[in-house]
Amino acid sequence: MELMCADGVHEMWCCVHKDTCVANDIYGRDDIADDPGLFADETKLSGFVMTDAASRFDCCGVVSAWEFQSDFDDDSIDLQVWENVDAANKQATMKAFNSEKVDGLGIQRFDIAEADRIPVRSGDTIGWRAVDADLVKYLLNCGTCTLDYMQEDLSGGVPGTYGAGLQHTFTQDGNDVAETRDFFFRAEVTPGATPTLDNLPDTVSIVNDVADGFLVFTAQMLDANALDVLTASIINIAPATTNFVIEADSGKCR
């Protein structure tokens, strides 16, 4: 039995990305330099999700760094990626987050270790939750400001639907708040690590009369981006056959 990807590589795992992220591309605000008009709302403890075009990913990769303007020097923040964004109904599903401690004012940059980088796909977007106080600075009712954001004050507690892997309905969007804002917040992306197989032999032999469901081989799929989800598939070559199947999540070939 010979298993190959479409590009001829002897692997049972194939990742085909039509729009792979370009290293150091920015999503969110392009320029986060200091501006005297910036301010943050220190009276709330809020979660935000951006729904504007500049904040929506249009590629496949991982978040390698986060940057934002901070109004506080002793605070914590959850830096998030959201998927299944439905701005009209103020709903989104939190994919994952990086928790960071803010120890200074002004521009804050957090470079994320490879194993902790959050995977992004086209249509995902950025968000954040201030743990101690709203700290991300923004411009208010300006020429570059937008109503395209969702917001919820979490001062009274974090709802049970607000967490990684859960769909959450936000209480407000920009229209409800009635304020256009330009948040000085952004994510930097890079292509994801290439998954590898460390135990794939050149050939596997079985006798002709084995029962259906016989375990032929288990592929050990590895990825330096620990938050990424790997799936396995068989790419048949001539002559075509449907005699073998592979479990996408476990790599077990039967």
Backbone as JSON, one array per atom type, in Angstrom:
{
  "sequence": "MELMCADGVHEMWCCVHKDTCVANDIYGRDDIADDPGLFADETKLSGFVMTDAASRFDCCGVVSAWEFQSDFDDDSIDLQVWENVDAANKQATMKAFNSEKVDGLGIQRFDIAEADRIPVRSGDTIGWRAVDADLVKYLLNCGTCTLDYMQEDLSGGVPGTYGAGLQHTFTQDGNDVAETRDFFFRAEVTPGATPTLDNLPDTVSIVNDVADGFLVFTAQMLDANALDVLTASIINIAPATTNFVIEADSGKCR",
  "N": [[0.85, -1.19, 0.0], [0.65, 2.14, -0.91], [0.73, 5.42, 0.11], [0.06, 8.69, -0.75], [0.44, 12.26, -0.87], [-1.14, 14.83, -2.84], [0.91, 16.31, -3.87], [2.93, 14.54, -4.14], [4.38, 13.9, -1.9], [5.26, 11.5, 0.51], [3.04, 11.11, 2.64], [0.31, 10.73, 4.93], [-1.08, 12.83, 5.7], [-2.46, 15.73, 4.55], [-2.31, 19.13, 3.94], [-3.91, 21.63, 2.44], [-3.73, 24.82, 1.52], [-5.31, 27.45, 0.09], [-4.96, 30.16, 0.46], [-2.53, 30.99, 2.06], [-1.29, 32.56, 4.98], [0.76, 35.5, 4.91], [3.94, 36.07, 6.21], [4.23, 38.31, 8.91], [2.09, 39.9, 8.17], [-0.58, 42.18, 8.95], [-3.54, 42.36, 10.9], [-6.29, 44.23, 11.83], [-5.76, 47.4, 13.32], [-3.58, 49.24, 11.28], [-1.59, 51.09, 12.0], [-0.37, 51.76, 15.14], [0.73, 53.84, 16.55], [1.54, 56.35, 19.06], [-1.01, 58.7, 19.97], [-2.42, 61.78, 20.81], [-5.17, 61.89, 21.1], [-6.15, 59.53, 22.05], [-7.93, 57.29, 24.23], [-9.08, 55.19, 26.96], [-11.82, 53.33, 28.31], [-12.06, 53.3, 31.56], [-13.97, 52.59, 33.36], [-15.23, 50.24, 32.95], [-15.26, 46.64, 32.45], [-14.63, 44.94, 29.92], [-15.52, 42.8, 27.11], [-14.54, 42.53, 23.74], [-15.22, 42.18, 20.25], [-14.04, 42.51, 17.04], [-15.61, 43.43, 14.01], [-15.09, 44.6, 11.62], [-13.77, 44.96, 8.25], [-10.97, 45.19, 8.15], [-10.11, 43.83, 10.36], [-10.72, 41.22, 9.96], [-9.59, 38.03, 9.23], [-8.16, 36.84, 6.18], [-6.87, 34.63, 5.37], [-4.95, 31.59, 5.85], [-3.34, 30.55, 8.68], [-1.33, 31.33, 11.56], [-1.52, 33.26, 14.62], [1.17, 35.18, 15.37], [1.98, 37.29, 16.91], [0.76, 39.88, 19.1], [-0.36, 43.26, 19.28], [-1.03, 46.35, 20.9], [-2.35, 49.5, 22.11], [-1.95, 50.49, 25.39], [-3.67, 51.74, 28.23], [-3.15, 51.34, 30.83], [-0.78, 50.19, 33.32], [-0.62, 47.93, 34.87], [-2.13, 45.31, 34.52], [-4.25, 42.74, 33.11], [-4.89, 40.8, 30.15], [-6.91, 39.05, 27.83], [-6.19, 37.83, 24.73], [-7.77, 37.31, 21.78], [-9.06, 35.0, 19.28], [-11.81, 34.79, 17.14], [-14.43, 32.87, 15.63], [-16.96, 31.88, 13.17], [-18.47, 34.23, 12.87], [-21.24, 36.25, 13.29], [-22.32, 39.09, 12.71], [-24.72, 40.47, 12.43], [-26.48, 39.28, 14.21], [-25.08, 39.56, 16.49], [-23.33, 37.51, 17.33], [-20.75, 35.1, 17.95], [-18.13, 32.61, 17.92], [-15.75, 31.8, 20.27], [-12.54, 30.97, 19.42], [-9.92, 30.52, 20.53], [-7.54, 31.75, 23.0], [-4.86, 33.95, 24.06], [-3.44, 34.59, 27.13], [-2.17, 37.43, 28.72], [0.07, 39.46, 30.7], [0.04, 42.86, 31.37], [2.52, 45.19, 31.71], [3.22, 47.81, 31.33], [2.78, 51.16, 29.99], [1.33, 52.55, 26.97], [2.46, 51.37, 23.76], [2.09, 47.93, 23.53], [3.58, 44.81, 23.02], [3.27, 41.41, 22.32], [4.96, 38.62, 21.68], [4.22, 35.47, 20.52], [4.84, 32.2, 21.65], [5.67, 29.39, 19.58], [4.18, 27.01, 20.05], [1.91, 27.99, 21.26], [0.54, 29.52, 19.49], [-2.36, 30.8, 17.93], [-4.47, 29.21, 15.62], [-5.7, 30.58, 12.56], [-8.34, 31.12, 10.22], [-9.8, 32.0, 7.06], [-12.18, 34.52, 7.45], [-12.29, 34.44, 10.22], [-11.85, 36.52, 13.18], [-10.48, 39.19, 15.25], [-10.33, 39.73, 18.83], [-10.76, 40.75, 22.3], [-10.45, 40.56, 25.9], [-10.62, 42.56, 28.68], [-9.19, 41.99, 31.75], [-8.93, 43.25, 34.24], [-9.52, 45.99, 33.88], [-10.87, 48.1, 31.29], [-8.5, 48.51, 28.93], [-7.48, 48.91, 26.36], [-6.68, 51.39, 24.15], [-8.52, 53.84, 22.23], [-9.76, 55.8, 19.45], [-12.43, 58.14, 19.3], [-15.47, 58.63, 17.6], [-14.35, 59.47, 15.11], [-12.75, 60.16, 11.91], [-11.74, 57.74, 10.95], [-13.07, 55.94, 12.45], [-15.35, 53.27, 13.44], [-18.52, 51.52, 13.48], [-18.38, 48.85, 13.59], [-18.14, 46.62, 15.65], [-18.47, 44.34, 18.41], [-19.6, 44.27, 21.77], [-19.42, 43.67, 25.3], [-20.15, 44.31, 28.65], [-18.43, 42.89, 31.2], [-18.23, 43.18, 33.88], [-19.93, 42.32, 35.89], [-19.53, 39.63, 35.95], [-18.44, 36.69, 34.15], [-20.22, 35.3, 31.52], [-21.59, 31.95, 31.12], [-21.44, 31.1, 28.51], [-19.31, 32.37, 27.46], [-16.4, 31.62, 26.39], [-13.61, 29.56, 25.32], [-14.3, 27.72, 22.42], [-17.02, 28.03, 22.57], [-20.18, 29.36, 21.55], [-21.17, 32.71, 21.68], [-23.52, 35.25, 22.47], [-23.41, 38.61, 22.15], [-24.15, 41.51, 24.15], [-24.23, 44.03, 23.09], [-23.6, 46.03, 20.15], [-21.74, 48.21, 17.93], [-23.7, 49.93, 17.0], [-25.64, 49.84, 19.04], [-24.18, 50.9, 21.18], [-23.78, 53.35, 20.14], [-21.52, 54.75, 19.38], [-18.87, 55.51, 17.29], [-15.78, 53.94, 16.86], [-12.19, 53.67, 16.88], [-10.11, 51.29, 17.45], [-6.9, 50.81, 18.84], [-5.44, 48.26, 18.15], [-4.16, 45.12, 17.2], [-3.35, 42.13, 15.29], [-0.63, 40.03, 14.43], [0.36, 37.88, 11.83], [1.54, 34.65, 10.66], [2.63, 32.03, 8.43], [1.4, 28.78, 9.32], [3.05, 26.11, 11.19], [4.5, 23.36, 9.43], [2.85, 20.32, 9.38], [4.03, 17.08, 10.45], [4.93, 13.62, 9.93], [6.25, 11.12, 11.86], [6.59, 8.43, 11.74], [6.09, 7.06, 9.39], [6.27, 4.37, 7.24], [7.92, 3.13, 4.23], [6.45, 1.15, 2.91], [3.57, -0.88, 3.64], [2.51, -4.09, 4.45], [-0.12, -6.47, 4.14], [-2.07, -9.47, 4.6], [-4.31, -11.01, 2.19], [-6.79, -11.86, 3.19], [-7.66, -10.55, 5.5], [-9.92, -9.38, 8.06], [-12.59, -6.97, 7.61], [-12.0, -3.72, 8.85], [-9.61, -4.23, 10.05], [-6.71, -3.08, 11.69], [-4.34, -1.43, 9.98], [-2.3, 0.47, 10.08], [-1.1, 3.17, 12.11], [-0.86, 6.52, 11.86], [1.34, 8.85, 13.22], [0.73, 12.0, 13.89], [2.26, 15.14, 13.94], [2.63, 18.52, 15.13], [4.07, 21.65, 15.46], [2.57, 23.83, 16.16], [0.61, 23.69, 18.65], [-2.08, 24.23, 19.11], [-3.36, 23.89, 16.76], [-5.53, 21.97, 14.65], [-5.22, 18.74, 13.5], [-5.87, 16.72, 10.67], [-6.21, 13.58, 9.04], [-5.92, 12.05, 5.81], [-6.44, 9.83, 3.04], [-4.84, 9.77, -0.02], [-5.54, 8.41, -2.93], [-3.73, 6.53, -5.38], [-3.14, 5.46, -8.77], [-3.67, 1.97, -9.3], [-6.99, 3.14, -8.65], [-8.56, 2.75, -5.45], [-10.91, 1.71, -2.97], [-10.49, 0.31, -0.76], [-9.29, 0.96, 1.61], [-9.59, 2.93, 4.55], [-9.23, 5.89, 6.53], [-9.1, 7.14, 9.83], [-9.86, 10.38, 10.46], [-9.17, 11.98, 12.68], [-7.56, 10.43, 14.37], [-5.64, 9.14, 12.83], [-5.62, 6.45, 12.28], [-5.4, 3.8, 10.08], [-7.4, 1.6, 8.25]],
  "CA": [[0.0, 0.0, 0.0], [1.41, 3.38, -0.97], [-0.13, 6.57, 0.38], [0.79, 9.89, -1.15], [-0.29, 13.5, -1.05], [-1.26, 15.25, -4.23], [2.19, 16.86, -4.35], [3.91, 13.47, -4.26], [5.06, 13.63, -0.64], [4.76, 10.29, 1.14], [2.4, 11.41, 3.91], [-1.13, 10.52, 4.94], [-1.69, 14.09, 6.14], [-2.29, 16.76, 3.52], [-2.92, 20.42, 4.27], [-3.91, 22.43, 1.22], [-4.22, 26.16, 1.83], [-5.32, 28.3, -1.1], [-4.54, 31.5, 0.84], [-1.68, 30.91, 3.24], [-0.92, 33.87, 5.5], [2.09, 36.01, 4.63], [4.6, 36.42, 7.46], [4.21, 39.69, 9.39], [0.88, 40.64, 7.79], [-1.29, 42.76, 10.09], [-5.0, 42.43, 10.89], [-6.64, 45.22, 12.83], [-5.27, 48.73, 12.94], [-2.26, 49.15, 10.67], [-0.65, 51.95, 12.72], [-0.81, 51.94, 16.53], [1.61, 54.81, 17.19], [0.89, 57.22, 20.05], [-1.84, 59.79, 19.48], [-2.96, 62.46, 21.99], [-6.61, 61.75, 21.19], [-6.51, 58.19, 22.5], [-8.34, 57.07, 25.61], [-9.74, 53.92, 27.25], [-12.91, 53.44, 29.28], [-11.6, 52.59, 32.75], [-15.09, 52.3, 34.25], [-15.82, 48.95, 32.59], [-14.42, 45.46, 32.28], [-15.4, 44.52, 28.75], [-15.05, 41.95, 26.04], [-14.78, 43.12, 22.43], [-14.92, 41.45, 19.02], [-14.08, 43.42, 15.89], [-16.3, 42.85, 12.84], [-14.75, 45.37, 10.42], [-13.02, 44.2, 7.25], [-9.53, 45.22, 8.44], [-9.82, 42.91, 11.46], [-11.12, 39.86, 9.58], [-8.53, 37.3, 8.53], [-8.51, 36.34, 4.85], [-5.81, 33.67, 5.05], [-4.8, 30.43, 6.74], [-2.05, 30.61, 9.35], [-1.39, 31.44, 13.01], [-1.16, 34.57, 15.17], [2.52, 35.11, 15.94], [2.19, 38.4, 17.86], [-0.34, 40.83, 19.34], [0.07, 44.59, 19.66], [-2.1, 47.3, 21.18], [-2.03, 50.63, 22.96], [-2.51, 50.28, 26.72], [-3.85, 52.91, 29.08], [-2.81, 50.94, 32.19], [0.51, 49.51, 33.37], [-0.66, 46.76, 35.75], [-3.42, 44.75, 34.12], [-4.18, 41.5, 32.34], [-5.75, 40.83, 28.98], [-7.03, 37.86, 27.0], [-6.1, 38.18, 23.32], [-8.63, 36.24, 21.29], [-9.51, 34.8, 17.9], [-13.21, 34.37, 17.09], [-14.89, 32.32, 14.36], [-18.41, 31.82, 12.98], [-18.92, 35.57, 13.26], [-22.54, 36.69, 12.77], [-22.43, 40.45, 13.25], [-26.12, 40.91, 12.43], [-27.11, 38.75, 15.42], [-24.13, 39.78, 17.59], [-22.88, 36.2, 17.78], [-19.47, 34.57, 17.47], [-17.59, 31.52, 18.71], [-14.35, 32.02, 20.62], [-11.69, 29.84, 19.01], [-8.88, 30.34, 21.55], [-7.01, 33.04, 23.45], [-3.58, 34.04, 24.76], [-3.53, 35.46, 28.31], [-0.91, 38.14, 28.93], [0.14, 40.46, 31.74], [0.5, 44.15, 30.87], [3.36, 45.82, 32.73], [3.66, 49.14, 30.92], [1.85, 52.02, 29.26], [1.64, 52.75, 25.56], [2.44, 50.22, 22.86], [2.43, 46.63, 24.12], [3.75, 43.74, 22.03], [3.45, 40.08, 22.88], [5.34, 37.6, 20.7], [3.66, 34.22, 21.02], [5.62, 30.99, 21.4], [5.09, 28.64, 18.47], [3.2, 26.04, 20.51], [0.73, 28.69, 21.75], [-0.03, 30.37, 18.44], [-3.74, 30.44, 17.62], [-4.73, 29.07, 14.18], [-6.73, 31.44, 11.97], [-8.84, 30.78, 8.89], [-10.49, 33.11, 6.42], [-13.45, 34.82, 8.1], [-12.08, 34.65, 11.65], [-11.55, 37.91, 13.52], [-9.77, 39.4, 16.51], [-11.07, 40.27, 19.96], [-10.0, 40.75, 23.55], [-11.18, 40.79, 27.15], [-9.86, 43.2, 29.75], [-9.43, 41.22, 32.96], [-9.04, 44.14, 35.4], [-10.15, 47.25, 33.46], [-10.72, 48.32, 29.85], [-7.19, 49.13, 28.8], [-7.11, 49.17, 24.97], [-7.02, 52.76, 23.77], [-9.22, 54.02, 20.97], [-10.26, 57.11, 19.06], [-13.88, 58.18, 19.39], [-16.2, 59.44, 16.63], [-13.34, 60.07, 14.24], [-12.89, 59.84, 10.49], [-11.4, 56.33, 10.73], [-13.81, 55.14, 13.43], [-16.35, 52.37, 12.86], [-19.51, 50.88, 14.35], [-18.26, 47.41, 13.38], [-17.58, 45.89, 16.78], [-19.41, 43.83, 19.4], [-19.09, 44.59, 23.1], [-20.22, 43.3, 26.47], [-19.57, 44.64, 29.94], [-18.31, 41.66, 31.98], [-17.92, 43.55, 35.26], [-20.76, 41.54, 36.79], [-19.2, 38.22, 35.85], [-18.28, 36.16, 32.79], [-21.3, 34.34, 31.23], [-21.17, 30.57, 30.87], [-21.21, 30.9, 27.07], [-18.16, 33.17, 27.04], [-15.21, 30.82, 26.6], [-13.07, 28.9, 24.14], [-15.12, 26.67, 21.86], [-18.43, 28.3, 22.83], [-20.82, 30.48, 20.85], [-21.67, 33.71, 22.62], [-24.29, 36.38, 21.94], [-23.02, 39.83, 22.85], [-25.28, 42.36, 24.52], [-24.21, 45.29, 22.34], [-22.66, 46.27, 19.07], [-21.46, 49.63, 17.8], [-24.96, 50.67, 16.85], [-26.26, 49.96, 20.36], [-23.36, 51.82, 21.97], [-23.94, 54.65, 19.47], [-20.22, 55.4, 19.3], [-17.9, 54.95, 16.36], [-14.49, 53.84, 17.54], [-11.02, 53.15, 16.16], [-9.29, 50.67, 18.49], [-5.49, 50.64, 18.5], [-5.28, 46.84, 18.48], [-3.92, 44.36, 15.97], [-2.7, 40.82, 15.35], [0.36, 39.75, 13.38], [0.24, 36.47, 11.48], [2.6, 33.99, 9.92], [2.16, 30.69, 8.04], [1.48, 27.77, 10.36], [4.09, 25.1, 11.05], [4.15, 22.23, 8.57], [2.69, 19.06, 10.13], [4.94, 16.01, 10.03], [4.7, 12.24, 10.36], [7.57, 10.62, 12.21], [6.62, 6.96, 11.77], [5.51, 6.53, 8.16], [7.19, 3.51, 6.5], [7.79, 3.18, 2.78], [5.37, 0.24, 2.52], [2.92, -1.71, 4.68], [1.97, -5.29, 3.8], [-1.11, -7.26, 4.87], [-2.55, -10.6, 3.82], [-5.52, -10.66, 1.46], [-8.04, -12.3, 3.8], [-7.91, -9.94, 6.82], [-11.29, -8.93, 8.22], [-12.84, -5.54, 7.51], [-11.72, -3.0, 10.09], [-8.28, -4.58, 10.55], [-5.84, -1.91, 11.81], [-3.15, -1.59, 9.14], [-1.23, 1.39, 10.44], [-1.52, 4.41, 12.78], [0.06, 7.63, 11.58], [1.56, 9.77, 14.32], [0.75, 13.34, 13.31], [2.88, 16.1, 14.84], [2.56, 19.9, 14.68], [4.63, 22.56, 16.45], [1.45, 24.67, 16.61], [-0.16, 22.72, 19.43], [-3.5, 24.56, 19.09], [-3.92, 23.56, 15.45], [-6.23, 20.68, 14.57], [-4.72, 17.95, 12.38], [-6.73, 15.66, 10.13], [-5.52, 12.69, 8.11], [-6.71, 11.55, 4.7], [-5.72, 9.0, 2.07], [-4.89, 10.19, -1.42], [-5.32, 7.2, -3.71], [-3.04, 6.62, -6.66], [-3.57, 4.38, -9.68], [-5.11, 1.94, -9.59], [-7.83, 3.66, -7.58], [-9.13, 1.73, -4.57], [-11.65, 2.17, -1.79], [-10.32, -0.76, 0.22], [-8.73, 1.47, 2.85], [-10.12, 4.17, 5.1], [-8.41, 6.42, 7.63], [-9.8, 7.99, 10.79], [-9.26, 11.7, 10.27], [-8.61, 12.58, 13.9], [-6.58, 9.57, 15.04], [-4.61, 8.65, 11.9], [-5.68, 4.99, 12.16], [-5.76, 3.33, 8.74], [-7.96, 0.26, 8.31]],
  "C": [[0.88, 1.23, 0.0], [0.45, 4.53, -0.85], [0.66, 7.83, 0.06], [-0.13, 11.09, -1.15], [-0.29, 13.88, -2.52], [0.05, 15.79, -4.79], [3.29, 15.81, -4.41], [4.67, 13.16, -2.98], [4.44, 12.4, 0.01], [4.26, 10.59, 2.55], [0.93, 11.08, 3.79], [-1.86, 11.78, 5.38], [-1.4, 15.13, 5.06], [-3.0, 18.02, 3.95], [-2.8, 21.3, 3.05], [-4.54, 23.77, 1.54], [-4.16, 27.0, 0.55], [-4.76, 29.69, -0.79], [-3.76, 31.43, 2.14], [-1.26, 32.31, 3.67], [0.52, 34.22, 5.13], [2.7, 36.46, 5.96], [4.58, 37.92, 7.7], [3.05, 40.52, 8.86], [0.11, 41.03, 9.03], [-2.79, 42.72, 9.85], [-5.44, 43.25, 12.09], [-6.12, 46.56, 12.38], [-3.83, 48.65, 12.45], [-1.21, 49.93, 11.47], [-1.17, 52.14, 14.15], [0.1, 52.9, 17.28], [0.81, 55.71, 18.14], [0.13, 58.35, 19.37], [-2.47, 60.46, 20.69], [-4.47, 62.31, 22.14], [-7.07, 60.41, 21.72], [-7.0, 58.19, 23.94], [-8.99, 55.71, 25.74], [-10.78, 54.15, 28.32], [-12.56, 52.62, 30.52], [-12.74, 52.23, 33.71], [-15.69, 50.92, 34.0], [-14.76, 47.86, 32.51], [-15.06, 44.67, 31.15], [-14.7, 43.49, 27.88], [-15.44, 42.57, 24.72], [-14.47, 42.1, 21.34], [-15.07, 42.42, 17.87], [-14.73, 42.71, 14.7], [-16.02, 43.65, 11.57], [-13.85, 44.56, 9.51], [-11.53, 44.13, 7.59], [-9.14, 44.22, 9.52], [-10.13, 41.46, 11.12], [-10.0, 39.2, 8.79], [-9.04, 36.81, 7.18], [-7.47, 35.32, 4.39], [-5.8, 32.56, 6.09], [-3.41, 30.46, 7.35], [-2.23, 30.63, 10.85], [-1.04, 32.86, 13.43], [0.19, 34.45, 15.87], [2.78, 36.21, 16.95], [0.91, 39.23, 17.96], [0.27, 42.18, 19.73], [-1.14, 45.48, 19.91], [-1.55, 48.44, 22.03], [-2.73, 50.44, 24.3], [-2.56, 51.57, 27.52], [-3.51, 52.61, 30.54], [-1.51, 50.14, 32.19], [0.54, 48.33, 34.34], [-2.03, 46.1, 35.55], [-3.19, 43.44, 33.39], [-5.17, 41.56, 31.2], [-5.75, 39.46, 28.31], [-7.13, 38.29, 25.55], [-6.7, 37.03, 22.52], [-8.76, 36.2, 19.77], [-10.92, 34.22, 17.96], [-13.56, 33.88, 15.7], [-16.41, 32.3, 14.31], [-19.06, 33.15, 13.36], [-20.21, 35.93, 12.52], [-22.83, 38.06, 13.36], [-23.88, 40.9, 13.36], [-26.83, 40.47, 13.71], [-26.2, 38.86, 16.65], [-23.63, 38.48, 18.19], [-21.52, 35.85, 17.19], [-19.04, 33.45, 18.4], [-16.12, 31.79, 18.99], [-13.54, 30.78, 20.26], [-10.65, 29.52, 20.08], [-8.38, 31.72, 21.96], [-5.63, 32.86, 24.07], [-3.75, 35.01, 25.92], [-2.16, 36.1, 28.57], [-1.05, 39.16, 30.06], [0.75, 41.74, 31.18], [1.26, 44.86, 31.98], [3.82, 47.22, 32.35], [2.55, 49.89, 30.22], [2.26, 52.1, 27.79], [1.61, 51.46, 24.77], [2.92, 48.97, 23.59], [2.52, 45.6, 23.01], [4.0, 42.43, 22.74], [3.72, 39.1, 21.74], [4.96, 36.24, 21.29], [4.55, 33.04, 20.65], [4.9, 30.1, 20.4], [3.99, 27.68, 18.92], [1.89, 26.69, 20.93], [0.06, 29.57, 20.71], [-1.41, 29.87, 18.02], [-3.92, 30.32, 16.11], [-5.83, 30.03, 13.74], [-7.08, 30.93, 10.59], [-9.59, 31.99, 8.35], [-11.87, 33.3, 7.05], [-13.36, 34.99, 9.59], [-11.76, 36.11, 11.92], [-10.91, 37.99, 14.89], [-10.7, 39.97, 17.57], [-10.21, 40.24, 21.2], [-10.95, 40.93, 24.73], [-10.23, 41.41, 28.16], [-10.2, 42.49, 31.05], [-9.66, 42.13, 34.17], [-9.71, 45.47, 35.07], [-9.96, 47.39, 31.95], [-9.45, 49.11, 29.61], [-6.79, 49.46, 27.37], [-7.6, 50.56, 24.57], [-7.73, 52.81, 22.42], [-9.54, 55.48, 20.72], [-11.78, 57.04, 19.04], [-14.47, 59.13, 18.35], [-15.27, 60.22, 15.71], [-13.55, 59.65, 12.79], [-12.61, 58.39, 10.17], [-12.17, 55.4, 11.66], [-14.93, 54.34, 12.76], [-17.33, 51.92, 13.92], [-19.36, 49.36, 14.34], [-17.48, 46.73, 14.51], [-18.73, 45.41, 17.66], [-18.78, 44.0, 20.77], [-20.02, 44.05, 24.17], [-19.46, 43.65, 27.73], [-19.6, 43.38, 30.82], [-17.99, 41.95, 33.45], [-18.7, 42.71, 36.25], [-20.49, 40.05, 36.76], [-19.16, 37.76, 34.4], [-19.38, 35.13, 32.55], [-20.75, 32.96, 30.91], [-20.89, 30.28, 29.41], [-20.0, 31.67, 26.56], [-16.89, 32.38, 27.38], [-14.79, 30.12, 25.33], [-13.96, 27.74, 23.71], [-16.62, 26.9, 22.0], [-18.93, 29.47, 21.98], [-21.42, 31.43, 21.87], [-22.43, 34.8, 21.87], [-23.97, 37.6, 22.78], [-24.23, 40.71, 23.1], [-25.36, 43.63, 23.68], [-23.31, 45.18, 21.12], [-22.47, 47.78, 18.95], [-22.71, 50.48, 17.67], [-25.66, 50.87, 18.19], [-25.51, 50.95, 21.24], [-23.51, 53.24, 21.45], [-22.65, 55.46, 19.51], [-19.39, 54.73, 18.21], [-16.53, 55.02, 17.02], [-13.42, 53.3, 16.6], [-10.06, 52.61, 17.22], [-7.86, 50.48, 17.99], [-5.07, 49.24, 18.95], [-5.08, 46.08, 17.19], [-3.25, 43.02, 16.27], [-1.73, 40.69, 14.18], [0.36, 38.25, 13.1], [1.48, 35.96, 10.76], [2.05, 32.64, 9.45], [2.31, 29.72, 9.2], [2.63, 26.81, 10.12], [3.59, 23.96, 10.16], [4.01, 20.96, 9.39], [3.63, 17.98, 9.58], [4.44, 14.67, 10.54], [6.07, 11.64, 10.65], [7.66, 9.1, 12.19], [6.07, 6.33, 10.5], [6.52, 5.68, 7.4], [6.99, 3.66, 5.0], [6.62, 2.32, 2.3], [4.82, -0.45, 3.76], [2.28, -2.88, 3.97], [0.98, -5.99, 4.72], [-1.54, -8.42, 3.98], [-3.92, -10.27, 3.24], [-6.82, -10.95, 2.21], [-8.28, -11.7, 5.19], [-9.33, -9.41, 6.86], [-11.39, -7.42, 8.03], [-12.6, -4.88, 8.86], [-10.38, -3.33, 10.69], [-7.39, -3.34, 10.56], [-4.54, -2.16, 11.05], [-2.0, -0.76, 9.67], [-1.84, 2.59, 11.17], [-0.47, 5.48, 12.54], [0.15, 8.54, 12.79], [1.77, 11.17, 13.76], [1.26, 14.35, 14.33], [2.79, 17.51, 14.25], [3.12, 20.78, 15.8], [3.59, 23.54, 16.96], [0.45, 23.78, 17.34], [-1.66, 22.99, 19.4], [-4.15, 24.24, 17.75], [-4.56, 22.18, 15.5], [-5.76, 19.95, 13.32], [-5.76, 16.93, 11.96], [-5.94, 14.87, 9.1], [-6.46, 12.27, 7.0], [-5.82, 10.73, 3.78], [-5.93, 9.58, 0.68], [-4.55, 8.95, -2.26], [-4.53, 7.49, -4.97], [-3.49, 5.44, -7.51], [-2.91, 3.06, -9.28], [-5.93, 2.4, -8.38], [-8.43, 2.52, -6.75], [-9.87, 2.39, -3.44], [-11.52, 1.14, -0.67], [-9.84, -0.26, 1.58], [-9.43, 2.76, 3.25], [-9.21, 4.6, 6.24], [-9.28, 7.28, 8.54], [-9.1, 9.35, 10.82], [-8.59, 12.24, 11.51], [-7.51, 11.75, 14.53], [-5.45, 9.1, 14.14], [-4.6, 7.14, 11.75], [-6.2, 4.6, 10.77], [-6.21, 1.89, 8.82], [-8.29, -0.23, 6.91]]
}
